[in-house]
Amino acid sequence: LLWVIPHLPEIKAGFWPPSHKETGYSGSSKGRQGSSEAKFVKPCVVAADIEKLIERERIDGILLEYIYSNPQNYYENVQHVANALRVPTDKIFQRMRKTLERMTDGGKE
């Protein structure tokens, strides 16, 4: 999931990031040999699924998207959010971990 967030704009446009096969993402094409879908369909579906997960988590989803949108600035993003919310950074790390768990767990609590 986290590898998708920085690439969400290009995936929404129908393009996989250059190294998507190295990330381990397998999509939902279990058992399919070939596909009659256009190349842009799967990236768009993945982007829509990720956006639904983000929306379902509300503010925590938006914060997660912001924090992970630029991995090079991860710690700066966490610090920025912590300062804006006036909470310690460890609270933000904990909140993002729980949000990510909910998102990858299918919403089971």
N, C-alpha and C positions, 0 to 999 in steps of 0.2 A: 504493500500500500504506500509506504513512504517514498518509494522510488517514483511513483506516479505523480505525486503532488507538485514537485518542481517542474514537471513536464506537462501539467494539465492543459495549458493553453494550446500547445502543439497537438496534444492527443485529441482535444476537442475539435481541432481543425482536421482530424483524420490522419494524422501522421504519428507513427511510433518514434520515440527517441532512438537515436542510432544504436544504442546498446541494450535495447529491451530484452533481447534473448539472453543476455548475461545476467539479468536481474533475477531470473527464476520465475518470472510471471508466466503462467501457462494459460491464462484465460479460461474460457469455458468451452473449449473445442474438444472435449473428451471424445475419443474414438472417431474423430472425423479425419479422413484422409485429405480431401480437397474441399474447396468451398466455392460455391457459386456467388458468394457475397463479393461486393466491391472491396478493394483494399482498405478503404477508409471506414468501413462499417464497424469492425471490431474495435478500433481505437475510440470511435465515437460512443459506442456502447459502454466501454470501460469508463470513459470520462463521465458519462451520464450516471453510471453506478456510483462512482466516487463522489460526484456532486450530491447525489441522494444521501449518501452516508454523511457527508459534511453537513447538509441541511438538517438531517435527523438529529445530529448532535448540537444543533443551534449554535450558541456562542462558543462552546468548546470546539466545535467543528471548524468554525471560522478561525479561532485562535490557532488550532492545529494547522490549518491550511496556511495561515500567515507565517507561523514559526518554521514550517518545513518547506515553504515555497522557495527559499534560497538557502540551500544547505551550507554554503560558504559563510553565511551570516547567522547560523543557527543560534549560537550563544548570545549574539547581539540581539537577535529577535526575542529570545527568552527574556533577556534583561529588559528590553523595551516594554514587553507585555507586563512583566513584574512591576516595573516602575509605574506604568499606566494604571495598573490595578492596585498599586500600593501593597503588594504582598511579596514575601521572599521568593527568590527564584526557585527554591526547592519545591514550593507549592505549585509553581507553574509546571515544573518537570513532572511532579506527581499527577497533576491534573491532565497533562498531555498523555502520560502513560495510560491512565484510566480511560481517557477518551479513545486512544488507539486500541486498547483492549476491547472496548465496546464495539468499535467499528469493525474490527477483524473477527469478532466473536458472533457477528450476526445479531447483535442487540440483546443477547442473553445476559442476564445479570445474576 
